[in-house]
Amino acid sequence: MAGITSSAGQAATAGAAAPDTRAGAARAGKSVLGPDEIRRALTRIGHEILERTDGAGDVVLLGIPTRGVPLARRLAERLAETESVRVPVGSLDITLYRDDLRLRPARTLGHTEVPGSGIDGMVVVLVDDVLFSGRTVRAALDALGDIGRPRAVQLAVLVDRGHRELPIRPDYVGKNLPTAKREVVRVLLTETDGEDSVTLAQLPEEDEGR
């Protein structure tokens, strides 16, 4: 599958969007991206998608819940504004495909929505907010295999924070952000949180290694 090295990838729920128990620390952290920077990053990613896919005529955007979904919709809007191309948008829940189901409390199932045109023979661009270990995208690839056979799969993330545990590389990145493992990247979007921001904060010592 073109664009994602090896057989897996993750756009990082595990360390991307921080759990609610850490939200306070992340909100108080250093500002990394504001609304204008997020808008410019998505505009740039949109242009790169158009260039790499020869106009995005056979592209499908699938957002990984939660925040990957509104990001995918925003990217579709950018593509429509730039090239007047209407790119199908859907969502891909990876909950049951995660490799840590036995290690964490039960999770609420998200929503998978496949555009009516399907994904067979298409270039699927997976969209998520933060790329961390690579395990969420690995799960997304497994989930994708159960709903169709795309011609190629690419990965777009708003933030790549490093610390990969799997050989995953994004095709489109809004911002490369070097981080320490004790730091948490918190992405907030207007559609889900009432505001657009990306912050970087350090976890309390008692949370290290979780």
C-alpha atoms as an extended CHARMM CRD file, in Angstrom:
* protein
*
       210  EXT
         1         1  MET       CA              0.0000000000        0.0000000000        0.0000000000  PROA      1               0.0000000000
         2         2  ALA       CA              1.7340000000        3.1250000000       -1.2290000000  PROA      2               0.0000000000
         3         3  GLY       CA              2.6000000000        5.8920000000        1.1360000000  PROA      3               0.0000000000
         4         4  ILE       CA              2.7320000000        3.9320000000        4.3860000000  PROA      4               0.0000000000
         5         5  THR       CA              5.9530000000        2.1030000000        5.0930000000  PROA      5               0.0000000000
         6         6  SER       CA              5.5950000000       -1.6150000000        5.9130000000  PROA      6               0.0000000000
         7         7  SER       CA              2.2310000000       -3.0400000000        6.8590000000  PROA      7               0.0000000000
         8         8  ALA       CA              1.0920000000       -0.7160000000        9.5720000000  PROA      8               0.0000000000
         9         9  GLY       CA              0.7710000000        2.7680000000       10.8470000000  PROA      9               0.0000000000
        10        10  GLN       CA             -0.8570000000        4.8550000000       13.4550000000  PROA      10              0.0000000000
        11        11  ALA       CA             -2.0930000000        8.2800000000       13.6450000000  PROA      11              0.0000000000
        12        12  ALA       CA             -1.9420000000        8.0640000000       17.3630000000  PROA      12              0.0000000000
        13        13  THR       CA             -4.7740000000        7.9290000000       19.7400000000  PROA      13              0.0000000000
        14        14  ALA       CA             -2.2580000000        6.6000000000       22.2630000000  PROA      14              0.0000000000
        15        15  GLY       CA             -0.5270000000        9.8760000000       22.9690000000  PROA      15              0.0000000000
        16        16  ALA       CA             -2.0530000000       12.0010000000       20.2630000000  PROA      16              0.0000000000
        17        17  ALA       CA             -5.2670000000       13.3390000000       21.6440000000  PROA      17              0.0000000000
        18        18  ALA       CA             -4.6820000000       13.0470000000       25.3760000000  PROA      18              0.0000000000
        19        19  PRO       CA             -7.2340000000       11.2790000000       27.5960000000  PROA      19              0.0000000000
        20        20  ASP       CA             -9.5980000000       13.5050000000       29.5420000000  PROA      20              0.0000000000
        21        21  THR       CA             -7.6630000000       12.9570000000       32.7740000000  PROA      21              0.0000000000
        22        22  ARG       CA             -4.7280000000       14.7880000000       31.2400000000  PROA      22              0.0000000000
        23        23  ALA       CA             -6.6790000000       17.5020000000       29.4560000000  PROA      23              0.0000000000
        24        24  GLY       CA             -6.0380000000       20.0840000000       32.1570000000  PROA      24              0.0000000000
        25        25  ALA       CA             -2.2750000000       19.6890000000       31.9180000000  PROA      25              0.0000000000
        26        26  ALA       CA             -2.3270000000       19.8250000000       28.1370000000  PROA      26              0.0000000000
        27        27  ARG       CA             -4.5450000000       22.8880000000       28.0220000000  PROA      27              0.0000000000
        28        28  ALA       CA             -2.0880000000       24.7220000000       30.2440000000  PROA      28              0.0000000000
        29        29  GLY       CA              0.8530000000       23.7740000000       28.0380000000  PROA      29              0.0000000000
        30        30  LYS       CA              2.8320000000       25.6380000000       25.4250000000  PROA      30              0.0000000000
        31        31  SER       CA              0.9220000000       26.7340000000       22.3510000000  PROA      31              0.0000000000
        32        32  VAL       CA              2.1870000000       25.0080000000       19.2080000000  PROA      32              0.0000000000
        33        33  LEU       CA             -0.4430000000       25.8850000000       16.6090000000  PROA      33              0.0000000000
        34        34  GLY       CA             -3.2550000000       28.4100000000       16.6770000000  PROA      34              0.0000000000
        35        35  PRO       CA             -6.2890000000       28.6810000000       14.3930000000  PROA      35              0.0000000000
        36        36  ASP       CA             -4.4090000000       30.4540000000       11.5920000000  PROA      36              0.0000000000
        37        37  GLU       CA             -1.5070000000       28.0000000000       11.6820000000  PROA      37              0.0000000000
        38        38  ILE       CA             -3.8960000000       25.0290000000       11.5960000000  PROA      38              0.0000000000
        39        39  ARG       CA             -5.7160000000       26.5610000000        8.6410000000  PROA      39              0.0000000000
        40        40  ARG       CA             -2.4650000000       27.1380000000        6.7420000000  PROA      40              0.0000000000
        41        41  ALA       CA             -1.2190000000       23.6210000000        7.5260000000  PROA      41              0.0000000000
        42        42  LEU       CA             -4.4010000000       22.0620000000        6.1370000000  PROA      42              0.0000000000
        43        43  THR       CA             -4.2740000000       24.2840000000        3.0710000000  PROA      43              0.0000000000
        44        44  ARG       CA             -0.7060000000       23.1490000000        2.3950000000  PROA      44              0.0000000000
        45        45  ILE       CA             -1.6280000000       19.4900000000        2.8910000000  PROA      45              0.0000000000
        46        46  GLY       CA             -4.5180000000       19.9650000000        0.4600000000  PROA      46              0.0000000000
        47        47  HSD       CA             -2.1760000000       21.3240000000       -2.1950000000  PROA      47              0.0000000000
        48        48  GLU       CA              0.2270000000       18.4350000000       -1.6390000000  PROA      48              0.0000000000
        49        49  ILE       CA             -2.5860000000       15.8970000000       -2.0320000000  PROA      49              0.0000000000
        50        50  LEU       CA             -3.6280000000       17.5120000000       -5.2980000000  PROA      50              0.0000000000
        51        51  GLU       CA             -0.0690000000       17.4450000000       -6.6050000000  PROA      51              0.0000000000
        52        52  ARG       CA              0.7320000000       13.8910000000       -5.5550000000  PROA      52              0.0000000000
        53        53  THR       CA             -2.5540000000       12.4040000000       -6.7830000000  PROA      53              0.0000000000
        54        54  ASP       CA             -2.8030000000       14.3400000000      -10.0660000000  PROA      54              0.0000000000
        55        55  GLY       CA             -5.8380000000       16.3660000000       -9.0710000000  PROA      55              0.0000000000
        56        56  ALA       CA             -7.4170000000       14.0490000000       -6.4650000000  PROA      56              0.0000000000
        57        57  GLY       CA             -9.9130000000       12.6460000000       -8.9450000000  PROA      57              0.0000000000
        58        58  ASP       CA             -9.7190000000        9.1640000000       -7.4250000000  PROA      58              0.0000000000
        59        59  VAL       CA             -9.1120000000       10.1470000000       -3.7980000000  PROA      59              0.0000000000
        60        60  VAL       CA            -11.2360000000        9.2020000000       -0.7790000000  PROA      60              0.0000000000
        61        61  LEU       CA            -10.5700000000       10.8300000000        2.5900000000  PROA      61              0.0000000000
        62        62  LEU       CA            -11.2270000000        8.6750000000        5.6590000000  PROA      62              0.0000000000
        63        63  GLY       CA            -10.8890000000       10.3360000000        9.0450000000  PROA      63              0.0000000000
        64        64  ILE       CA             -9.9660000000        8.3070000000       12.1150000000  PROA      64              0.0000000000
        65        65  PRO       CA            -12.2990000000        9.2650000000       14.9950000000  PROA      65              0.0000000000
        66        66  THR       CA            -12.3950000000       11.4510000000       16.8400000000  PROA      66              0.0000000000
        67        67  ARG       CA            -10.5460000000       14.4670000000       15.4730000000  PROA      67              0.0000000000
        68        68  GLY       CA             -9.4120000000       12.8870000000       12.2380000000  PROA      68              0.0000000000
        69        69  VAL       CA            -12.9800000000       13.1030000000       10.9550000000  PROA      69              0.0000000000
        70        70  PRO       CA            -13.3910000000       16.9090000000       11.0690000000  PROA      70              0.0000000000
        71        71  LEU       CA             -9.8430000000       17.2660000000        9.7320000000  PROA      71              0.0000000000
        72        72  ALA       CA            -10.7780000000       15.0820000000        6.7490000000  PROA      72              0.0000000000
        73        73  ARG       CA            -13.8680000000       17.2130000000        6.1130000000  PROA      73              0.0000000000
        74        74  ARG       CA            -11.7930000000       20.3870000000        6.2410000000  PROA      74              0.0000000000
        75        75  LEU       CA             -9.3220000000       18.9080000000        3.7700000000  PROA      75              0.0000000000
        76        76  ALA       CA            -12.1870000000       18.0760000000        1.4120000000  PROA      76              0.0000000000
        77        77  GLU       CA            -13.2950000000       21.6970000000        1.6310000000  PROA      77              0.0000000000
        78        78  ARG       CA             -9.7590000000       22.8780000000        0.7700000000  PROA      78              0.0000000000
        79        79  LEU       CA             -9.6710000000       20.5820000000       -2.2590000000  PROA      79              0.0000000000
        80        80  ALA       CA            -13.0490000000       21.8600000000       -3.4380000000  PROA      80              0.0000000000
        81        81  GLU       CA            -11.9420000000       25.4710000000       -3.0670000000  PROA      81              0.0000000000
        82        82  THR       CA             -8.6580000000       24.9190000000       -4.8950000000  PROA      82              0.0000000000
        83        83  GLU       CA             -9.5990000000       22.5660000000       -7.7340000000  PROA      83              0.0000000000
        84        84  SER       CA            -13.3990000000       22.4350000000       -7.5700000000  PROA      84              0.0000000000
        85        85  VAL       CA            -13.0930000000       18.6920000000       -7.0280000000  PROA      85              0.0000000000
        86        86  ARG       CA            -15.5470000000       16.9930000000       -4.6810000000  PROA      86              0.0000000000
        87        87  VAL       CA            -13.6140000000       14.3560000000       -2.7810000000  PROA      87              0.0000000000
        88        88  PRO       CA            -15.6880000000       11.7350000000       -0.9170000000  PROA      88              0.0000000000
        89        89  VAL       CA            -15.2300000000       11.8430000000        2.8610000000  PROA      89              0.0000000000
        90        90  GLY       CA            -15.9250000000        9.1370000000        5.4200000000  PROA      90              0.0000000000
        91        91  SER       CA            -14.8080000000        7.8590000000        8.8060000000  PROA      91              0.0000000000
        92        92  LEU       CA            -13.0100000000        4.6910000000        9.8670000000  PROA      92              0.0000000000
        93        93  ASP       CA            -13.4180000000        3.4190000000       13.4180000000  PROA      93              0.0000000000
        94        94  ILE       CA            -10.4490000000        1.3220000000       14.5490000000  PROA      94              0.0000000000
        95        95  THR       CA            -11.5610000000        0.4870000000       18.0990000000  PROA      95              0.0000000000
        96        96  LEU       CA            -11.9370000000       -3.2770000000       17.6570000000  PROA      96              0.0000000000
        97        97  TYR       CA             -8.6880000000       -3.4970000000       15.6840000000  PROA      97              0.0000000000
        98        98  ARG       CA             -6.4440000000       -2.0020000000       18.3690000000  PROA      98              0.0000000000
        99        99  ASP       CA             -3.7310000000       -4.2000000000       19.8320000000  PROA      99              0.0000000000
       100       100  ASP       CA             -4.2280000000       -2.8880000000       23.3710000000  PROA      100             0.0000000000
       101       101  LEU       CA             -7.8390000000       -3.9390000000       23.9330000000  PROA      101             0.0000000000
       102       102  ARG       CA             -6.7820000000       -6.3690000000       26.6560000000  PROA      102             0.0000000000
       103       103  LEU       CA             -4.6900000000       -3.7370000000       28.4240000000  PROA      103             0.0000000000
       104       104  ARG       CA             -7.1340000000       -0.8370000000       28.6220000000  PROA      104             0.0000000000
       105       105  PRO       CA            -10.7070000000       -0.3340000000       29.8360000000  PROA      105             0.0000000000
       106       106  ALA       CA            -13.5230000000       -0.9130000000       27.3790000000  PROA      106             0.0000000000
       107       107  ARG       CA            -13.7430000000        1.7990000000       24.7450000000  PROA      107             0.0000000000
       108       108  THR       CA            -16.8160000000        3.3210000000       23.1560000000  PROA      108             0.0000000000
       109       109  LEU       CA            -17.1790000000        2.2320000000       19.5540000000  PROA      109             0.0000000000
       110       110  GLY       CA            -16.7930000000        4.9800000000       16.9980000000  PROA      110             0.0000000000
       111       111  HSD       CA            -18.4570000000        5.2520000000       13.6290000000  PROA      111             0.0000000000
       112       112  THR       CA            -17.3530000000        3.8840000000       10.2820000000  PROA      112             0.0000000000
       113       113  GLU       CA            -18.9130000000        5.6070000000        7.2910000000  PROA      113             0.0000000000
       114       114  VAL       CA            -17.8290000000        4.5540000000        3.8220000000  PROA      114             0.0000000000
       115       115  PRO       CA            -18.7390000000        6.9290000000        0.9710000000  PROA      115             0.0000000000
       116       116  GLY       CA            -21.2920000000        5.5170000000       -1.4450000000  PROA      116             0.0000000000
       117       117  SER       CA            -18.6600000000        5.2280000000       -4.1640000000  PROA      117             0.0000000000
       118       118  GLY       CA            -16.7130000000        2.8000000000       -1.9780000000  PROA      118             0.0000000000
       119       119  ILE       CA            -12.9360000000        2.5440000000       -1.7440000000  PROA      119             0.0000000000
       120       120  ASP       CA            -12.1090000000       -0.2550000000       -4.2140000000  PROA      120             0.0000000000
       121       121  GLY       CA             -9.4660000000        0.9190000000       -6.6610000000  PROA      121             0.0000000000
       122       122  MET       CA             -9.2890000000        4.3580000000       -5.0400000000  PROA      122             0.0000000000
       123       123  VAL       CA             -6.4640000000        6.2370000000       -3.3340000000  PROA      123             0.0000000000
       124       124  VAL       CA             -7.5040000000        6.3260000000        0.3140000000  PROA      124             0.0000000000
       125       125  VAL       CA             -5.9750000000        9.0620000000        2.4330000000  PROA      125             0.0000000000
       126       126  LEU       CA             -6.2680000000        8.2510000000        6.1260000000  PROA      126             0.0000000000
       127       127  VAL       CA             -6.4990000000       11.4170000000        8.2090000000  PROA      127             0.0000000000
       128       128  ASP       CA             -5.7230000000       11.8150000000       11.9150000000  PROA      128             0.0000000000
       129       129  ASP       CA             -4.6680000000       14.5330000000       14.3000000000  PROA      129             0.0000000000
       130       130  VAL       CA             -1.4000000000       13.2090000000       15.7690000000  PROA      130             0.0000000000
       131       131  LEU       CA              1.0160000000       10.4860000000       14.7010000000  PROA      131             0.0000000000
       132       132  PHE       CA              2.8230000000        8.9180000000       17.6410000000  PROA      132             0.0000000000
       133       133  SER       CA              3.7100000000        5.2250000000       18.0080000000  PROA      133             0.0000000000
       134       134  GLY       CA              2.1140000000        4.0970000000       14.7350000000  PROA      134             0.0000000000
       135       135  ARG       CA             -0.3070000000        1.6350000000       16.3040000000  PROA      135             0.0000000000
       136       136  THR       CA             -3.5330000000        3.4860000000       15.5250000000  PROA      136             0.0000000000
       137       137  VAL       CA             -2.7140000000        3.5840000000       11.8240000000  PROA      137             0.0000000000
       138       138  ARG       CA             -1.7660000000       -0.0930000000       11.9140000000  PROA      138             0.0000000000
       139       139  ALA       CA             -5.2320000000       -0.7530000000       13.2970000000  PROA      139             0.0000000000
       140       140  ALA       CA             -6.7120000000        1.5120000000       10.6220000000  PROA      140             0.0000000000
       141       141  LEU       CA             -5.0540000000       -0.5310000000        7.8840000000  PROA      141             0.0000000000
       142       142  ASP       CA             -6.5460000000       -3.7090000000        9.3370000000  PROA      142             0.0000000000
       143       143  ALA       CA             -9.9860000000       -2.0750000000        9.4990000000  PROA      143             0.0000000000
       144       144  LEU       CA             -9.5910000000       -0.7930000000        5.9490000000  PROA      144             0.0000000000
       145       145  GLY       CA             -8.9220000000       -4.2930000000        4.6510000000  PROA      145             0.0000000000
       146       146  ASP       CA            -12.3350000000       -5.3940000000        5.9020000000  PROA      146             0.0000000000
       147       147  ILE       CA            -14.2770000000       -2.7900000000        3.9120000000  PROA      147             0.0000000000
       148       148  GLY       CA            -12.5440000000       -2.8250000000        0.5410000000  PROA      148             0.0000000000
       149       149  ARG       CA             -9.3640000000       -2.9290000000       -1.4910000000  PROA      149             0.0000000000
       150       150  PRO       CA             -7.9960000000        0.5290000000       -2.3130000000  PROA      150             0.0000000000
       151       151  ARG       CA             -5.3950000000        0.9850000000       -5.0250000000  PROA      151             0.0000000000
       152       152  ALA       CA             -3.1460000000        2.8340000000       -2.6030000000  PROA      152             0.0000000000
       153       153  VAL       CA             -3.2460000000        4.1410000000        0.9720000000  PROA      153             0.0000000000
       154       154  GLN       CA             -1.6840000000        7.3820000000        2.1470000000  PROA      154             0.0000000000
       155       155  LEU       CA             -1.5390000000        9.0490000000        5.5370000000  PROA      155             0.0000000000
       156       156  ALA       CA             -2.1400000000       12.6960000000        6.4560000000  PROA      156             0.0000000000
       157       157  VAL       CA             -1.6380000000       13.9770000000       10.0090000000  PROA      157             0.0000000000
       158       158  LEU       CA             -1.8100000000       17.4220000000       11.5130000000  PROA      158             0.0000000000
       159       159  VAL       CA              1.1140000000       16.7360000000       13.8940000000  PROA      159             0.0000000000
       160       160  ASP       CA              3.9030000000       14.1470000000       13.7940000000  PROA      160             0.0000000000
       161       161  ARG       CA              5.3940000000       13.9710000000       17.2830000000  PROA      161             0.0000000000
       162       162  GLY       CA              7.8460000000       11.1060000000       16.6710000000  PROA      162             0.0000000000
       163       163  HSD       CA              8.5380000000        8.0790000000       18.9250000000  PROA      163             0.0000000000
       164       164  ARG       CA              7.4220000000        5.5070000000       16.3670000000  PROA      164             0.0000000000
       165       165  GLU       CA              7.1060000000        1.8930000000       17.5410000000  PROA      165             0.0000000000
       166       166  LEU       CA              6.2140000000        0.6350000000       14.0560000000  PROA      166             0.0000000000
       167       167  PRO       CA              7.7810000000        1.4510000000       10.6590000000  PROA      167             0.0000000000
       168       168  ILE       CA              5.2070000000        4.0720000000        9.7080000000  PROA      168             0.0000000000
       169       169  ARG       CA              5.8020000000        7.2920000000        7.8200000000  PROA      169             0.0000000000
       170       170  PRO       CA              3.1490000000        9.9110000000        6.9690000000  PROA      170             0.0000000000
       171       171  ASP       CA              2.7870000000       11.2320000000        3.4360000000  PROA      171             0.0000000000
       172       172  TYR       CA              1.4310000000       14.6090000000        4.5200000000  PROA      172             0.0000000000
       173       173  VAL       CA              2.3320000000       16.4270000000        7.7450000000  PROA      173             0.0000000000
       174       174  GLY       CA              1.0530000000       19.7420000000        9.0340000000  PROA      174             0.0000000000
       175       175  LYS       CA              3.8500000000       20.0980000000       11.5900000000  PROA      175             0.0000000000
       176       176  ASN       CA              6.7620000000       17.9360000000       12.6990000000  PROA      176             0.0000000000
       177       177  LEU       CA              6.9760000000       18.3890000000       16.4630000000  PROA      177             0.0000000000
       178       178  PRO       CA              9.9050000000       16.8090000000       18.3530000000  PROA      178             0.0000000000
       179       179  THR       CA              8.6420000000       15.7110000000       21.7700000000  PROA      179             0.0000000000
       180       180  ALA       CA              9.7230000000       13.8510000000       24.8550000000  PROA      180             0.0000000000
       181       181  LYS       CA              7.7210000000       10.7900000000       25.8110000000  PROA      181             0.0000000000
       182       182  ARG       CA              6.6180000000       12.5230000000       29.0090000000  PROA      182             0.0000000000
       183       183  GLU       CA              5.0530000000       15.2850000000       26.9620000000  PROA      183             0.0000000000
       184       184  VAL       CA              1.5040000000       15.1920000000       25.6650000000  PROA      184             0.0000000000
       185       185  VAL       CA              0.1960000000       16.7870000000       22.4830000000  PROA      185             0.0000000000
       186       186  ARG       CA             -3.3400000000       18.0490000000       22.7740000000  PROA      186             0.0000000000
       187       187  VAL       CA             -5.2840000000       18.8790000000       19.6090000000  PROA      187             0.0000000000
       188       188  LEU       CA             -8.5120000000       20.8220000000       19.9710000000  PROA      188             0.0000000000
       189       189  LEU       CA            -10.8370000000       21.4830000000       17.0380000000  PROA      189             0.0000000000
       190       190  THR       CA            -13.8540000000       23.7350000000       16.8030000000  PROA      190             0.0000000000
       191       191  GLU       CA            -16.1040000000       20.8670000000       15.6910000000  PROA      191             0.0000000000
       192       192  THR       CA            -15.3380000000       18.7370000000       18.7510000000  PROA      192             0.0000000000
       193       193  ASP       CA            -13.9560000000       21.1360000000       21.3670000000  PROA      193             0.0000000000
       194       194  GLY       CA            -15.2000000000       24.6050000000       20.4890000000  PROA      194             0.0000000000
       195       195  GLU       CA            -11.7680000000       25.9570000000       19.5420000000  PROA      195             0.0000000000
       196       196  ASP       CA             -8.7790000000       25.3180000000       17.2890000000  PROA      196             0.0000000000
       197       197  SER       CA             -5.4300000000       24.8300000000       19.0030000000  PROA      197             0.0000000000
       198       198  VAL       CA             -2.4920000000       22.4830000000       19.4520000000  PROA      198             0.0000000000
       199       199  THR       CA             -0.6280000000       22.5550000000       22.7570000000  PROA      199             0.0000000000
       200       200  LEU       CA              2.3460000000       20.6970000000       24.1980000000  PROA      200             0.0000000000
       201       201  ALA       CA              2.5540000000       19.9820000000       27.9160000000  PROA      201             0.0000000000
       202       202  GLN       CA              4.5290000000       17.7600000000       30.2500000000  PROA      202             0.0000000000
       203       203  LEU       CA              2.7060000000       15.0030000000       32.0890000000  PROA      203             0.0000000000
       204       204  PRO       CA              2.8460000000       14.8720000000       35.8760000000  PROA      204             0.0000000000
       205       205  GLU       CA              5.5010000000       12.4230000000       37.0610000000  PROA      205             0.0000000000
       206       206  GLU       CA              2.8820000000        9.9550000000       38.2900000000  PROA      206             0.0000000000
       207       207  ASP       CA              1.5700000000        9.6490000000       34.7130000000  PROA      207             0.0000000000
       208       208  GLU       CA              4.9430000000        8.8340000000       33.1680000000  PROA      208             0.0000000000
       209       209  GLY       CA              4.9660000000        5.5670000000       31.3090000000  PROA      209             0.0000000000
       210       210  ARG       CA              1.2140000000        5.1820000000       31.0670000000  PROA      210             0.0000000000
